[in-house]
Amino acid sequence: SYNIQPNLELDSVAGNIKLKPYDQVFVRKNPTFELQQNVRLEGQIKYEGVYPRLNKYERLSSYISRAGGLKDNANLAGAILYRNKNIGIRDNPYGKSHATQYIKDSTGVIVDSVVFDPSEPVSIDMYKALKYKDSKYDLVLEAGDIIYVPEINPIVSVKGAVQSPIKIYFDKEHTNLGYYIDQAGGFGVRPWRKRIYVTYANGRSQRTKNFGFFHFYPKVEEGSIVIVPVKPEGKSFADFASQLAVTITPAIITFLLFKFLK
């Protein structure tokens, strides 16, 4: 093997080599070379746009700081990460598909390499990521990631087995789920109360916790969606108790009459 100078000039030894027919020359890839890898910041960020990765361990809080921070109306609870679905999947050397698309300018220079699948968002906790830097909440971003911080959404939606599905403004004085169920006219036909859940602005959901006959409903926040599932058809405990009473009542009456007449 022979070395080539960074300016592509040959050294004295390689310069004296004369190629002959059927010789094969292999130029190997520099293992330390990488194309510029970018992360895109969008939404309620002071200076949104494309930011290059300074190193492969750069975290979310670093990008937000470089972008000037967040705007006043940013909804931290609704922040979402869009990640290329092929990141973290082992490549198939025999059927490798290049998911990353490089965007070039008119001169052919690569200016961007951001791709994402908006159907597969990743829920993040932006508030804790910025408060507890370098923690598990402060994620290391990959090439092609997109961080989207939405504007504060004051609307709460109530759907499912309620009298009248509704969208209503969030009231900071009322974070209990029952208040918003009441605003929707109360429960409808066959509500499955122990399965009620709330989906928050960042895509996370929290279910109802049950202890016996008691139901502890999740809190409601800005941009939440309250879902009241419909209870499937089938015999409930009340139906079973009613059927049991109808069955044993004649037997009890017969027993009492027989005992009285005797």
Stockholm file with secondary structure:
# STOCKHOLM 1.0

chainA/1-262         SYNIQPNLELDSVAGNIKLKPYDQVFVRKNPTFELQQNVRLEGQIKYEGVYPRLNKYERLSSYISRAGGLKDNANLAGAILYRNKNIGIRDNPYGKSHATQYIKDSTGVIVDSVVFDPSEPVSIDMYKALKYKDSKYDLVLEAGDIIYVPEINPIVSVKGAVQSPIKIYFDKEHTNLGYYIDQAGGFGVRPWRKRIYVTYANGRSQRTKNFGFFHFYPKVEEGSIVIVPVKPEGKSFADFASQLAVTITPAIITFLLFKFLK
#=GR chainA/1-262 SS CCCBCTTSCBCHHHHTCCCCTTCCCCCCCCTTCCCCCEEEEEESBTTCEEEECSSTTCBHHHHHHHTTCBCTTBCGGGCEEECCTTTTSCCCTTSCCCCCCCEECTTSCEEECCCCCTTSEEECCHHHHHHSTTSTTSCBCCTTCEEEECBCCCEEEEEESBSSCEEEECCTTCCSHHHHHHHTTSBCSSBCGGGCEEECTTSCEEECEEETTEEECCCCCTTCEEEECBCCSSCCHHHHHHHHHHHHHHHHHHHHHHHHHC
#=GC SS_cons         CCCBCTTSCBCHHHHTCCCCTTCCCCCCCCTTCCCCCEEEEEESBTTCEEEECSSTTCBHHHHHHHTTCBCTTBCGGGCEEECCTTTTSCCCTTSCCCCCCCEECTTSCEEECCCCCTTSEEECCHHHHHHSTTSTTSCBCCTTCEEEECBCCCEEEEEESBSSCEEEECCTTCCSHHHHHHHTTSBCSSBCGGGCEEECTTSCEEECEEETTEEECCCCCTTCEEEECBCCSSCCHHHHHHHHHHHHHHHHHHHHHHHHHC
//
